[in-house]
Amino acid sequence: MAAAPPPISGPSAGRSAPHADTVHGTVRGAHERGVAVFRGIPYAAAPVGPLRFRPPEPPEPWAGVRAAVDFGPTAPKRPYAPPLDRLLADPSVPGEDCLNLNVWTPSPDRTGLPVLVWIHGGALLHGSSVLPLYDGTAFARDGVVLVSLNYRLGMEGFGVFPDAPANRGLLDQLAALAWVRDNIAAFGGDPDRVTVCGESAGAISLGALLAAPRARGLFRRAVLQSGAPDAVPVAEGRRTTELVAKRLGVAATAEALAGVAPAALLAAQGEVTAKGTPLTGGNAFRIVVDGELLPRDPMDALRAGAASGVDLLMGSNTEEYRLWFVPSGLTEQLSRGRLRLALLKFRVPRATARTYRANRPGATPGELLGALATDVLLRVPLNRLADARTAGPGSTRLYEFGWPSPVMGLGACHALEIGFVFDTLGGPDAVALAGPDAPRELAASMHAAWVRFATSGDPGWPVWDASRPVMRFGPGAPELVRAPRDDELRGWPPYR
């Protein structure tokens, strides 16, 4: 049974609060800090019972006015394991109706406002839209309607079965974008001015959506933060599913796993994926080339011209790796022997490794491995994608975030830029990563660039061309640089 909806009041109750009429019914939000906020709006039915491993279905319409003040339920998940739990908050809201979204708007009475849709990261295992880090007040304050959403995670969203559609979490995201198309005008937004923004696994998801034929026309611009388009063949994506099913003692089918309680499923998938990270590998849930939603590898499709008319803003952080390597001690503990094995695994050319060493005198083996892994997984593929798009109608711009956090020596690590983009540095989850004294002026600059991009497609620096312009955010004031560390990038095929 689906959870009961929030209280519904009569049409005349609470009219001083902001209201919006969606295709499924009227919602009532709240005025907060000068903007209108609507939380926990269902964009699809609760994925439980017969819908547990199925594509999202439309929610049941409601009569009267539905309260949309509190965040809705989050997708089933577990908190980050130590030591990351000290740095990355991952709150949960209980309930079954986890396919919901939130809207921050200057006013639902406005018209034609640009829209920014946020897809959270978390390795397809963690995350939700409820983090204070993702508060959309600053975007609404600056004239942009901000939408954030939840989608199914782990086995529920990305397990690969012979008797159920793959990439269900992506299908959830598509359903949310279709909701935006059909409803955002009621919140003051323009459905023809939608920008989708994702970070980490959210950016990888967005890379797949860019390549998915079914997503055409749902958004005009896209921002990929610290995530490059990536997917694997079905057989490779199925391995984690099979390991989880084996641990549970059931067949690796949707029918068999439908009888497993969510808590038991979360425990099993946590044990199977415990030792992996986005940089070092290990068992993980992945987006797969399923032949339906994704007919081909998304990076191949995008480099061949898919989504060529969509404006792209892409980038990464200078020291992405430090989020995983510093808390675990890998920056100091990795030996030269393990570094050599890792270089063989990544197929790093010897001349390339020498260049990285020369550019980082005194770096430990762990720091060298982290820099190489960051580039091979993020900077290199994003540069290649930008190169492939120079002749297309859509613009492409790149950025790099380089302000170093003093917390635990994390430096310019993965996820650090989010509080700057949302201008939410004062929140507890931003402080956990950036400390209490992060530069507010840098956040103002970075946030303003995202506002400009969502509004006009131009964040404020030149489009990508042969001179390879990159806007570097910190340390210090934002600075346009040309071909940063290009000697390193040239060491990776096809730059050699």
Secondary structure by P-SEA (a helix, b strand, c coil): cccccccccccccccccbbbbcccbbbbbbbcccbbbbccccccccccccccccccccccccccbbbccccccccccccccccccccbbbbbbbccccccbbbbbccccccbbbbbbbbbbccccccccccccccaaaaaaacbbbbbbcccccccccccccccccaaaaaaaaaaaaaaaaccccccccccbbbbbbccaaaaaaaaaaacccccccccbbbbcccccccccccccaaaaaaaaaaacccccccccccccaaaaaaaaaaaacccccccccbbbbbccccccccccaaaaaaacccccbbbbbcccccccccccccccccccccaaaaaaaaaaacccaaaaaaaaaacccccaaaaaaaaaaaaacaaaaaaaaaaaccccbbbbbbbbcbbbccccccccccccccccccccccccccccccccccaaaaaaaaaaaaaaacccccccccccccbbbbbcccccbbbbcccaaaaaaaccccc
